[in-house]
Amino acid sequence: MKADTDVIVIGGGFFGMYIAEFYAQQGKKVILFEKEQDFMQHASFANQARVHNGYHYPRSILTALRSRVSFPRFVDEFKDCIDNSFEKYYMIGRLLSNVTAKQFELFCQRIGVPCTLASRKITSLVNPNLIEATFSTVEYAFDAVKLKLAMLDRLEHAGVDYRLGVCVNKITQAGTNLTVETLSVANDSENESFSANQVLNCTYSMINDVLTKSQLEPVALKHEMTEMCLVEAPDELKDKGITVMCGPFFSIMPFPSERLHSFSHVRYTPHFQWIDSKDSPYINGHNYSSNIEKKSNWNRMLLDAKRYMPILDQCQYKKSIWEVKTVLPRSESNDARPILFKPNHGLLGLHSVMGGKIDNVYDITLELSKHEKYLTSI
Ligand SMILES: Cc1cc2nc3c(=O)[nH]c(=O)nc-3n(C[C@H](O)[C@H](O)[C@H](O)COP(=O)(O)OP(=O)(O)OC[C@H]3O[C@@H](n4cnc5c(N)ncnc54)[C@H](O)[C@@H]3O)c2cc1C
């Protein structure tokens, strides 16, 4: 039987929007479902807004090199959404760091990114007993609200049929097609069902929600309940971003969509964590996140960070944004950010995909292209 549509994309975060457009540009009929009333309300908004250029991954050369390659492409493709107006510094912690200054410099040379010793203007702001070296680097931030509007424009241009406030509840096989059952979030008696040749599960922290509701085996994913603090930076730091590497340190950098700085700390940003597995009851991260009491770790973050840079004491805390951060459990040892690509996971034509950082979208579309080629060759 002919399906209602070629492709259904579940999840209107940056990945779902980009992937929906990717298929529509190939002439496919695409429907995109997002359960919230607007696009990019979860991880694609509530993150650190860093456009990675490789510096962050001295322990995973592959992730560093992939970031290095994707950086100019992302910056060029989304130039109107990029803030490149600030100076970016990477500092190396003297104690507890997994890299030394020398190792970091060599690593930057190896991946081919600019890295020079910073001027006194910035080093005079740091505690030399705790910071071994400060490097001037090139890294930018993205404006998630501008990115959303740009992607919305592109979806409309590509002719994607999108539905907001619609949650996908279940996927089942119907011959060679898939049946997708949806529920209107505003009116839960409004159920609909659609058939498609292929379904892309782009729901990030909720990938296993869709899978378990469809009685399919969950993927091993690790989730962290994270708190990103947004602050007004002191005047001396307004046009700067700082990341201390590589261990239990902190980062402060522009968060363009709110005209503030994000402040995160490796030790205090994650509040707690859990792992999805087929042997434990499933936890719905979004429901959990909206129901728990949220107690900020801002004071702890600041107390630690101002030991490294006393000027941080002048930051004015504004608010925190909370989100479930999801990574593959195997990334834990080296902080790598490989993509998740599970083609035909549980059902023929159902593909679950996830990227650990925004520019991973290029790695995913590459895999989808290869998969598409493979399908047309059989
Ligand atoms: C705290 C934090 C900091 C980060 N920092 C950075 C950074 O600095 N730089 C970087 O590149 N990356 C960063 N990341 C990673 C980056 O945010 C993610 O890789 C990216 O946003 C994932 O996009 P997505 O579209 O897959 O997920 P999301 O934006 O979460 O989108 C998934 C969408 O699916 C929808 N959905 C879920 N279930 C259903 C359903 N059943 N039916 C319909 N819709 C559904 C959700 O409502 C959501 O809108 C960070 C992430 C976090 C959490």
The ligand as a MOL file (V3000), in Angstrom:
LIG
                    3D

  0  0  0     0  0            999 V3000
M  V30 BEGIN CTAB
M  V30 COUNTS 53 58 0 0 0
M  V30 BEGIN ATOM
M  V30 1 C 23.9270 21.3860 28.8020 0
M  V30 2 C 24.3130 21.1530 27.3700 0
M  V30 3 C 25.3940 21.8360 26.8260 0
M  V30 4 C 25.7460 21.6100 25.4830 0
M  V30 5 N 26.7080 22.4020 24.9260 0
M  V30 6 C 26.9440 22.3210 23.5850 0
M  V30 7 C 27.8090 23.2410 22.9420 0
M  V30 8 O 28.3350 24.1670 23.5630 0
M  V30 9 N 28.0280 23.0870 21.6100 0
M  V30 10 C 27.4510 22.0770 20.8710 0
M  V30 11 O 27.6840 21.9790 19.6630 0
M  V30 12 N 26.5850 21.2140 21.4590 0
M  V30 13 C 26.3140 21.3190 22.7900 0
M  V30 14 N 25.4200 20.4680 23.3930 0
M  V30 15 C 24.8280 19.3900 22.5740 0
M  V30 16 C 23.7380 19.9440 21.6540 0
M  V30 17 O 22.9010 20.7860 22.3730 0
M  V30 18 C 22.9670 18.7630 21.0610 0
M  V30 19 O 23.8650 17.9350 20.3540 0
M  V30 20 C 21.8880 19.2010 20.0730 0
M  V30 21 O 21.1850 20.3140 20.5170 0
M  V30 22 C 20.9300 18.0550 19.8730 0
M  V30 23 O 19.8980 18.5050 19.0110 0
M  V30 24 P 18.6330 17.6180 18.8040 0
M  V30 25 O 17.8130 18.2630 17.7720 0
M  V30 26 O 19.0540 16.2110 18.5970 0
M  V30 27 O 17.9350 17.6150 20.2540 0
M  V30 28 P 16.7990 18.5820 20.8650 0
M  V30 29 O 17.0760 19.9820 20.5990 0
M  V30 30 O 16.6210 18.1560 22.3080 0
M  V30 31 O 15.5220 18.1720 20.0280 0
M  V30 32 C 14.7850 16.9950 20.2300 0
M  V30 33 C 13.3430 17.3910 20.0450 0
M  V30 34 O 12.5270 16.2280 20.0290 0
M  V30 35 C 11.2790 16.5750 20.5920 0
M  V30 36 N 10.6070 15.3310 20.9580 0
M  V30 37 C 10.9930 14.4240 21.8810 0
M  V30 38 N 10.1420 13.3720 21.8970 0
M  V30 39 C 9.2020 13.6190 20.9510 0
M  V30 40 C 8.0730 12.8990 20.4940 0
M  V30 41 N 7.7400 11.7000 20.9820 0
M  V30 42 N 7.3000 13.4600 19.5150 0
M  V30 43 C 7.6080 14.6730 18.9780 0
M  V30 44 N 8.6820 15.3890 19.4020 0
M  V30 45 C 9.4850 14.8770 20.3590 0
M  V30 46 C 11.6780 17.4410 21.7710 0
M  V30 47 O 10.6080 18.2290 22.2430 0
M  V30 48 C 12.8250 18.2530 21.1990 0
M  V30 49 O 12.3910 19.4820 20.6510 0
M  V30 50 C 25.0330 20.6590 24.7130 0
M  V30 51 C 23.9460 19.9840 25.2690 0
M  V30 52 C 23.5590 20.2530 26.5670 0
M  V30 53 C 22.3190 19.5970 27.1030 0
M  V30 END ATOM
M  V30 BEGIN BOND
M  V30 1 1 1 2
M  V30 2 1 2 3
M  V30 3 2 2 52
M  V30 4 2 3 4
M  V30 5 1 4 5
M  V30 6 1 4 50
M  V30 7 2 5 6
M  V30 8 1 6 7
M  V30 9 1 6 13
M  V30 10 2 7 8
M  V30 11 1 7 9
M  V30 12 1 9 10
M  V30 13 2 10 11
M  V30 14 1 10 12
M  V30 15 2 12 13
M  V30 16 1 13 14
M  V30 17 1 14 15
M  V30 18 1 14 50
M  V30 19 1 15 16
M  V30 20 1 16 17
M  V30 21 1 16 18
M  V30 22 1 18 19
M  V30 23 1 18 20
M  V30 24 1 20 21
M  V30 25 1 20 22
M  V30 26 1 22 23
M  V30 27 1 23 24
M  V30 28 2 24 25
M  V30 29 1 24 26
M  V30 30 1 24 27
M  V30 31 1 27 28
M  V30 32 2 28 29
M  V30 33 1 28 30
M  V30 34 1 28 31
M  V30 35 1 31 32
M  V30 36 1 32 33
M  V30 37 1 33 34
M  V30 38 1 33 48
M  V30 39 1 34 35
M  V30 40 1 35 36
M  V30 41 1 35 46
M  V30 42 1 36 37
M  V30 43 1 36 45
M  V30 44 2 37 38
M  V30 45 1 38 39
M  V30 46 1 39 40
M  V30 47 2 39 45
M  V30 48 1 40 41
M  V30 49 2 40 42
M  V30 50 1 42 43
M  V30 51 2 43 44
M  V30 52 1 44 45
M  V30 53 1 46 47
M  V30 54 1 46 48
M  V30 55 1 48 49
M  V30 56 2 50 51
M  V30 57 1 51 52
M  V30 58 1 52 53
M  V30 END BOND
M  V30 END CTAB
M  END
